[in-house]
């Protein structure tokens, strides 16, 4: 009977969390729709284009801050995610102008550092590390012949940062029903989608044109950032009767 009551309380808490979260996500959903509806040409960089591109990520900053305010506490995890989103928005603004591409890489590199700090270094999970090291190294080897000048080192450094971020996000996931956390799963899936977005961008910029690249890059990017932002929500995924 206690198990059934715990399950009922869990479902009610999850439903309440959903109703609490959805209104805070409306700015993100609206600004994302505006970005794709306007679809401003990349050949005309300007502050208006930068604003339209940044608004969805700034809306996620609002979401993280509003969620923290509703809880009455701004946890260190939420602060790191907030800063990661903020530097991502700065990176978005830089990438509007081709001459600021390197600056954008630096901003996104800092964003990945904040995400890595949020995810922490435990558990270590060397299997995931070795897998991502192999994938990142292989992808960089593929890009290497196309890279020139400072991009040889910048892309290597950026690949290391985003690979580390993905490693730390995925290392936290536990699929057992006894210690499953949907927040951690959300962060891990978001990090993978983020990496897909950046890999597509790298191939399209340095190697050869990718069909519908902008749509793929931005759709994956906004989805990945949304899932990472949603990881600040902790609904207490474990049932009380399952805790050891």
VENLIN-V284085 format. One record per residue. N is the residue number from 1. RES is the residue in one letter. PSI is psi in whole degrees, -180 to 180 (* if undefined). NEAR is the number of other ideal C-beta (glycine too) atoms within 8 Angstrom. Layout:
n->N res->RES psi->PSI near->NEAR
n->N res->RES psi->PSI near->NEAR
//
This chain:
n->1 res->X psi->-40 near->4
n->2 res->X psi->-36 near->6
n->3 res->X psi->-45 near->8
n->4 res->X psi->-40 near->7
n->5 res->X psi->-39 near->8
n->6 res->X psi->-41 near->11
n->7 res->X psi->-40 near->9
n->8 res->X psi->-43 near->8
n->9 res->X psi->-39 near->8
n->10 res->X psi->-45 near->10
n->11 res->X psi->-40 near->8
n->12 res->X psi->-42 near->8
n->13 res->X psi->-41 near->10
n->14 res->X psi->-44 near->9
n->15 res->X psi->-42 near->8
n->16 res->X psi->-38 near->8
n->17 res->X psi->-42 near->10
n->18 res->X psi->-47 near->8
n->19 res->X psi->-28 near->7
n->20 res->X psi->-32 near->9
n->21 res->X psi->-41 near->11
n->22 res->X psi->-49 near->8
n->23 res->X psi->-33 near->6
n->24 res->X psi->-18 near->11
n->25 res->X psi->-9 near->10
n->26 res->X psi->-43 near->8
n->27 res->X psi->-40 near->10
n->28 res->X psi->-46 near->12
n->29 res->X psi->-41 near->8
n->30 res->X psi->-46 near->9
n->31 res->X psi->-31 near->13
n->32 res->X psi->-43 near->10
n->33 res->X psi->-41 near->8
n->34 res->X psi->-43 near->10
n->35 res->X psi->-48 near->14
n->36 res->X psi->-30 near->8
n->37 res->X psi->-46 near->6
n->38 res->X psi->-43 near->7
n->39 res->X psi->58 near->6
n->40 res->X psi->139 near->8
n->41 res->X psi->140 near->5
n->42 res->X psi->-16 near->6
n->43 res->X psi->-5 near->4
n->44 res->X psi->68 near->7
n->45 res->X psi->143 near->9
n->46 res->X psi->173 near->7
n->47 res->X psi->-32 near->5
n->48 res->X psi->-43 near->7
n->49 res->X psi->-41 near->11
n->50 res->X psi->-42 near->12
n->51 res->X psi->-47 near->8
n->52 res->X psi->-39 near->12
n->53 res->X psi->-35 near->12
n->54 res->X psi->-25 near->11
n->55 res->X psi->-43 near->11
n->56 res->X psi->-40 near->13
n->57 res->X psi->-39 near->13
n->58 res->X psi->-33 near->11
n->59 res->X psi->-34 near->12
n->60 res->X psi->-33 near->13
n->61 res->X psi->-44 near->12
n->62 res->X psi->-43 near->10
n->63 res->X psi->-48 near->13
n->64 res->X psi->-44 near->14
n->65 res->X psi->-42 near->10
n->66 res->X psi->-39 near->9
n->67 res->X psi->-42 near->13
n->68 res->X psi->-41 near->12
n->69 res->X psi->-38 near->8
n->70 res->X psi->-28 near->7
n->71 res->X psi->-20 near->6
n->72 res->X psi->13 near->4
n->73 res->X psi->135 near->5
n->74 res->X psi->91 near->7
n->75 res->X psi->162 near->8
n->76 res->X psi->-35 near->6
n->77 res->X psi->-49 near->8
n->78 res->X psi->-37 near->12
n->79 res->X psi->-43 near->9
n->80 res->X psi->-41 near->12
n->81 res->X psi->-41 near->16
n->82 res->X psi->-47 near->11
n->83 res->X psi->-37 near->10
n->84 res->X psi->-41 near->14
n->85 res->X psi->-40 near->17
n->86 res->X psi->-45 near->10
n->87 res->X psi->-28 near->13
n->88 res->X psi->-41 near->13
n->89 res->X psi->-40 near->12
n->90 res->X psi->-39 near->9
n->91 res->X psi->-41 near->14
n->92 res->X psi->-44 near->13
n->93 res->X psi->-42 near->11
n->94 res->X psi->-39 near->12
n->95 res->X psi->-11 near->10
n->96 res->X psi->-37 near->11
n->97 res->X psi->119 near->8
n->98 res->X psi->-33 near->5
n->99 res->X psi->-15 near->4
n->100 res->X psi->19 near->10
n->101 res->X psi->-44 near->10
n->102 res->X psi->-39 near->8
n->103 res->X psi->-39 near->8
n->104 res->X psi->-40 near->13
n->105 res->X psi->-40 near->11
n->106 res->X psi->-44 near->9
n->107 res->X psi->-44 near->13
n->108 res->X psi->-33 near->14
n->109 res->X psi->-42 near->11
n->110 res->X psi->-37 near->9
n->111 res->X psi->-44 near->15
n->112 res->X psi->-34 near->13
n->113 res->X psi->-44 near->10
n->114 res->X psi->-39 near->13
n->115 res->X psi->-41 near->16
n->116 res->X psi->-43 near->11
n->117 res->X psi->-38 near->8
n->118 res->X psi->-43 near->11
n->119 res->X psi->-25 near->11
n->120 res->X psi->179 near->7
n->121 res->X psi->9 near->4
n->122 res->X psi->141 near->4
n->123 res->X psi->159 near->5
n->124 res->X psi->-48 near->7
n->125 res->X psi->75 near->9
n->126 res->X psi->-25 near->6
n->127 res->X psi->-46 near->6
n->128 res->X psi->-40 near->10
n->129 res->X psi->-49 near->11
n->130 res->X psi->-37 near->8
n->131 res->X psi->-48 near->8
n->132 res->X psi->-33 near->12
n->133 res->X psi->-43 near->9
n->134 res->X psi->-45 near->8
n->135 res->X psi->-44 near->9
n->136 res->X psi->-43 near->12
n->137 res->X psi->-40 near->8
n->138 res->X psi->-41 near->8
n->139 res->X psi->-40 near->11
n->140 res->X psi->-39 near->11
n->141 res->X psi->-37 near->7
n->142 res->X psi->-40 near->7
n->143 res->X psi->-26 near->13
n->144 res->X psi->-45 near->8
n->145 res->X psi->-16 near->4
n->146 res->X psi->-13 near->7
n->147 res->X psi->149 near->9
n->148 res->X psi->154 near->5
n->149 res->X psi->-131 near->4
n->150 res->X psi->-20 near->6
n->151 res->X psi->-24 near->9
n->152 res->X psi->-43 near->10
n->153 res->X psi->-37 near->7
n->154 res->X psi->-43 near->10
n->155 res->X psi->-38 near->13
n->156 res->X psi->-46 near->9
n->157 res->X psi->-41 near->9
n->158 res->X psi->-40 near->12
n->159 res->X psi->-38 near->11
n->160 res->X psi->-41 near->9
n->161 res->X psi->-48 near->12
n->162 res->X psi->-32 near->14
n->163 res->X psi->-41 near->13
n->164 res->X psi->-42 near->10
n->165 res->X psi->-46 near->15
n->166 res->X psi->-40 near->13
n->167 res->X psi->-48 near->12
n->168 res->X psi->-35 near->13
n->169 res->X psi->-44 near->16
n->170 res->X psi->-28 near->13
n->171 res->X psi->-21 near->12
n->172 res->X psi->-12 near->13
n->173 res->X psi->135 near->10
n->174 res->X psi->119 near->8
n->175 res->X psi->-10 near->4
n->176 res->X psi->140 near->6
n->177 res->X psi->-16 near->4
n->178 res->X psi->-23 near->7
n->179 res->X psi->29 near->6
n->180 res->X psi->139 near->11
n->181 res->X psi->114 near->12
n->182 res->X psi->-27 near->8
n->183 res->X psi->-42 near->13
n->184 res->X psi->-38 near->12
n->185 res->X psi->-41 near->10
n->186 res->X psi->-44 near->12
n->187 res->X psi->-41 near->14
n->188 res->X psi->-46 near->12
n->189 res->X psi->-41 near->9
n->190 res->X psi->-41 near->18
n->191 res->X psi->-39 near->15
n->192 res->X psi->-44 near->11
n->193 res->X psi->-38 near->12
n->194 res->X psi->-44 near->16
n->195 res->X psi->-37 near->12
n->196 res->X psi->-43 near->10
n->197 res->X psi->-47 near->14
n->198 res->X psi->-34 near->11
n->199 res->X psi->-41 near->9
n->200 res->X psi->-42 near->13
n->201 res->X psi->-43 near->10
n->202 res->X psi->-45 near->12
n->203 res->X psi->-44 near->11
n->204 res->X psi->-37 near->12
n->205 res->X psi->-44 near->6
n->206 res->X psi->-25 near->10
n->207 res->X psi->-72 near->9
n->208 res->X psi->157 near->5
n->209 res->X psi->137 near->5
n->210 res->X psi->130 near->9
n->211 res->X psi->131 near->4
n->212 res->X psi->34 near->6
n->213 res->X psi->-44 near->11
n->214 res->X psi->-42 near->7
n->215 res->X psi->-45 near->7
n->216 res->X psi->-47 near->11
n->217 res->X psi->-50 near->12
n->218 res->X psi->-38 near->11
n->219 res->X psi->-44 near->8
n->220 res->X psi->-40 near->13
n->221 res->X psi->-51 near->10
n->222 res->X psi->-37 near->12
n->223 res->X psi->-46 near->10
n->224 res->X psi->-45 near->16
n->225 res->X psi->-38 near->15
n->226 res->X psi->-46 near->12
n->227 res->X psi->-38 near->13
n->228 res->X psi->-42 near->17
n->229 res->X psi->-38 near->13
n->230 res->X psi->-18 near->11
n->231 res->X psi->-10 near->12
n->232 res->X psi->-13 near->13
n->233 res->X psi->127 near->9
n->234 res->X psi->104 near->7
n->235 res->X psi->5 near->9
n->236 res->X psi->61 near->6
n->237 res->X psi->-24 near->8
n->238 res->X psi->139 near->10
n->239 res->X psi->143 near->9
n->240 res->X psi->-36 near->6
n->241 res->X psi->-6 near->7
n->242 res->X psi->-13 near->8
n->243 res->X psi->142 near->6
n->244 res->X psi->* near->3
//
